[in-house]
Structure formats: structure tokens, C-alpha cells
Amino acid sequence: MKDLKGKVAIVTGSAGGIGEATAFAIAKEEAEGVIVSDLNSDRGNEVAEMIRKETKAKCEFIKTDISDITDIKNLFDKTLKLFGRIDILVNCAGICDTFPIEEIDEKQWDKMLKVNLRGTYLCCREALILMKKAKYGKIVNVTSISGQIGGIATGIDYCTSKGGIITLTMSLAKIGGPYNINVNAVSPGFVDTEMTKEFTHFNPESVPLRRIGKPEDVADVIVFLASEKSRYVTGAIINVNGGVFMG
Ligand SMILES: NC(=O)c1ccc[n+]([C@@H]2O[C@H](COP(=O)([O-])OP(=O)(O)OC[C@H]3O[C@@H](n4cnc5c(N)ncnc54)[C@H](O)[C@@H]3O)[C@@H](O)[C@H]2O)c1
């Protein structure tokens, strides 16, 4: 039997990159339903269409800006109407920058934290409220190596937002544990996506596994964390970085 047979999942930020690979990977594990959620409607609809064609999962695109609570409530309401429950939430939506500190003013800081940290929190909150009632749930957040050790190329606002996701994940794991809800995070290193296309300086030879990560490398670990195979894992931050940081 496939690992996610019959499950219903929401994947935010799944119009591209790690989120897209994750939505596909979940659908391929025979999930009943996968919600592709993103700001980008054109690409989001295309991804949902491809998943419907290539897998047996019921898949819909729901346009969502995770910095907007009305959009988030709509995402959860529509998913509940379609499937009657939400078993899995994967928070992939995020933004990144490479600004020096001189250019990270209060507006930039607030924008970054509003999307990456507040958006992730609000999606977790909506899911946790439903999952507590169901006494079942799997939440997987996406942090970053720069949230663990600070950034080299990425802005301090991005690193801080990702560090916050680590604390958020551990705190929610404690709240969710008594209700059979696992809350974990993956922490990618350098992964080849739209987000990193400008990071041309990165040398694969600096990675112990000698290559840059692929979205599927991260998606497969997310599937594990969304499955029963990780039933006794919660509050964990799993490095998916080819060995660049081992902590
Ligand atoms: N690529 C990497 O090397 C890397 C490393 C560490 C962590 N991450 C994290 O992985 C996650 C996925 O990133 P990716 O590399 O696949 O990048 P990506 O840019 O391909 O994907 C991010 C997706 O999030 C969506 N998005 C942005 N703002 C949004 C908003 N307000 N509401 C809803 N959707 C929004 C984008 O439209 C996009 O589809 C991000 O949280 C990122 O910080 C990526």
C-alpha cells in the first residue's frame, strides 16, 4: 500500500519548486485529494491539471496569498467543502531576498516576516484547530539552513523568518502531540528552483554529496514526514542539505 493512501493534503506555494514537487509526490502516494495553493494562478492551475492527468488524486488549485488571513480562511473552508477533512498541511510558500542590511528597512522586514513567518503560523493555526478535533494530523513546515546557521547570500530578514519557523515548529509539536498531530520541518540547503536562480556563485563541490539539491530531494523527505512511517517523530528539524551543515 502507498504511504499516503486516502489522505487529503494542502500544499502552499505549490505552483513551483519544492511545493510543486511535493504536491506531485503526495499525489503519487495515492492521496485522495491534493490542494495546490499559491499566489500564481496560471502556474497553479497548470500544476493541478498535470497532477490530475498523471495521478489518481483529486486535485484542485485554490489561489491563496498566505499574507492575507481572508485567503487562508478561504483555502481551509474550500478544502473542507471538497473533502470534509484535512490530514496533511505542507507550508512551502515563501519569499527570499539577498539585500544587504542597509536596504532592509522596516517595510522590507515586515513584508518578509508577514509572508514567511506569519503566513506559515496562520496556516498552521487553521490546520491545528481542525486537526485537534479530528485527533489526527501531519504538518510539515519548510525552514532553511539559513534559519539554523545564519545566511551568507540571503538577507537577515529571510534568515530570521526561517529561524522563527524552527521555534514555531517545535512549539506547535508540543501543542499538537496530545492530539496525535505531528509537526515537523525540513531544512533545505541549496535547491535548484526559481528562488535560487540568481545564486550562480554556489559551488556544488562544497557539498559533501557533491551536487545541488533537486526539489524532489526535499519532497521525498516531506512525504516521509507526512506518512505513518514517521509516527514517532515530532518537533524535528530534518536537514536536507547534502551534508553542508550537520547539526
Ligand atoms: N530553493 C532553496 O534553495 C531553498 C532553500 C531553503 C529553503 N527554501 C524554502 O523552500 C520553500 C519553497 O521555495 P522554492 O525554492 O521552491 O521557491 P519557489 O520560488 O520556486 O517557490 C515558492 C512559491 O511560493 C509562492 N509564494 C510566494 N509568496 C506567496 C504568498 N504570499 N502566498 C502564497 N504563495 C506564495 C510562489 O509563487 C512560489 O510558487 C520556501 O519557503 C523557501 O524559503 C528553499
The ligand as an SDF file (V2000), in Angstrom:
LIG
                    3D

 44 48  0  0  0  0  0  0  0  0999 V2000
   15.4580   26.7270   -3.0620 N   0  0  0  0  0  0  0  0  0  0  0  0
   16.2140   26.6740   -1.9820 C   0  0  0  0  0  0  0  0  0  0  0  0
   17.4580   26.5410   -2.0620 O   0  0  0  0  0  0  0  0  0  0  0  0
   15.6080   26.7490   -0.6130 C   0  0  0  0  0  0  0  0  0  0  0  0
   16.4450   26.5620    0.4910 C   0  0  0  0  0  0  0  0  0  0  0  0
   15.9140   26.6270    1.7660 C   0  0  0  0  0  0  0  0  0  0  0  0
   14.5650   26.8510    1.9330 C   0  0  0  0  0  0  0  0  0  0  0  0
   13.7600   27.0470    0.8480 N   0  0  0  0  0  0  0  0  0  0  0  0
   12.3450   27.2860    1.0910 C   0  0  0  0  0  0  0  0  0  0  0  0
   11.5620   26.3750    0.3510 O   0  0  0  0  0  0  0  0  0  0  0  0
   10.2820   26.9390    0.0980 C   0  0  0  0  0  0  0  0  0  0  0  0
    9.9510   26.7670   -1.3810 C   0  0  0  0  0  0  0  0  0  0  0  0
   10.8690   27.5500   -2.1240 O   0  0  0  0  0  0  0  0  0  0  0  0
   11.3540   27.1810   -3.6130 P   0  0  0  0  0  0  0  0  0  0  0  0
   12.8090   27.1270   -3.5890 O   0  0  0  0  0  0  0  0  0  0  0  0
   10.5570   26.0520   -4.1240 O   0  0  0  0  0  0  0  0  0  0  0  0
   10.9960   28.5520   -4.3500 O   0  0  0  0  0  0  0  0  0  0  0  0
    9.9110   28.9340   -5.4460 P   0  0  0  0  0  0  0  0  0  0  0  0
   10.0640   30.4070   -5.6050 O   0  0  0  0  0  0  0  0  0  0  0  0
   10.0470   28.0540   -6.6260 O   0  0  0  0  0  0  0  0  0  0  0  0
    8.5210   28.5990   -4.7350 O   0  0  0  0  0  0  0  0  0  0  0  0
    7.9010   29.4360   -3.8080 C   0  0  0  0  0  0  0  0  0  0  0  0
    6.4210   29.5040   -4.1380 C   0  0  0  0  0  0  0  0  0  0  0  0
    5.7800   30.2960   -3.1300 O   0  0  0  0  0  0  0  0  0  0  0  0
    4.8190   31.1280   -3.7760 C   0  0  0  0  0  0  0  0  0  0  0  0
    4.5400   32.3100   -2.9540 N   0  0  0  0  0  0  0  0  0  0  0  0
    5.3290   33.3800   -2.7070 C   0  0  0  0  0  0  0  0  0  0  0  0
    4.6970   34.2540   -1.9080 N   0  0  0  0  0  0  0  0  0  0  0  0
    3.4760   33.7210   -1.6380 C   0  0  0  0  0  0  0  0  0  0  0  0
    2.3720   34.1610   -0.8830 C   0  0  0  0  0  0  0  0  0  0  0  0
    2.3540   35.3380   -0.2470 N   0  0  0  0  0  0  0  0  0  0  0  0
    1.2840   33.3540   -0.8050 N   0  0  0  0  0  0  0  0  0  0  0  0
    1.2670   32.1580   -1.4620 C   0  0  0  0  0  0  0  0  0  0  0  0
    2.2800   31.7110   -2.2120 N   0  0  0  0  0  0  0  0  0  0  0  0
    3.3580   32.4870   -2.2930 C   0  0  0  0  0  0  0  0  0  0  0  0
    5.4610   31.4890   -5.1180 C   0  0  0  0  0  0  0  0  0  0  0  0
    4.5040   31.9350   -6.0570 O   0  0  0  0  0  0  0  0  0  0  0  0
    6.1430   30.1890   -5.4960 C   0  0  0  0  0  0  0  0  0  0  0  0
    5.3240   29.3610   -6.2910 O   0  0  0  0  0  0  0  0  0  0  0  0
   10.3650   28.4010    0.5490 C   0  0  0  0  0  0  0  0  0  0  0  0
    9.7710   28.5270    1.8150 O   0  0  0  0  0  0  0  0  0  0  0  0
   11.8560   28.6490    0.6420 C   0  0  0  0  0  0  0  0  0  0  0  0
   12.1790   29.6590    1.5600 O   0  0  0  0  0  0  0  0  0  0  0  0
   14.2500   27.0000   -0.4330 C   0  0  0  0  0  0  0  0  0  0  0  0
  1  2  1  0
  2  3  2  0
  2  4  1  0
  4  5  1  0
  4 44  2  0
  5  6  2  0
  6  7  1  0
  7  8  2  0
  8  9  1  0
  8 44  1  0
  9 10  1  0
  9 42  1  0
 10 11  1  0
 11 12  1  0
 11 40  1  0
 12 13  1  0
 13 14  1  0
 14 15  2  0
 14 16  1  0
 14 17  1  0
 17 18  1  0
 18 19  2  0
 18 20  1  0
 18 21  1  0
 21 22  1  0
 22 23  1  0
 23 24  1  0
 23 38  1  0
 24 25  1  0
 25 26  1  0
 25 36  1  0
 26 27  1  0
 26 35  1  0
 27 28  2  0
 28 29  1  0
 29 30  1  0
 29 35  2  0
 30 31  1  0
 30 32  2  0
 32 33  1  0
 33 34  2  0
 34 35  1  0
 36 37  1  0
 36 38  1  0
 38 39  1  0
 40 41  1  0
 40 42  1  0
 42 43  1  0
M  CHG  2   8   1  16  -1
M  END
$$$$
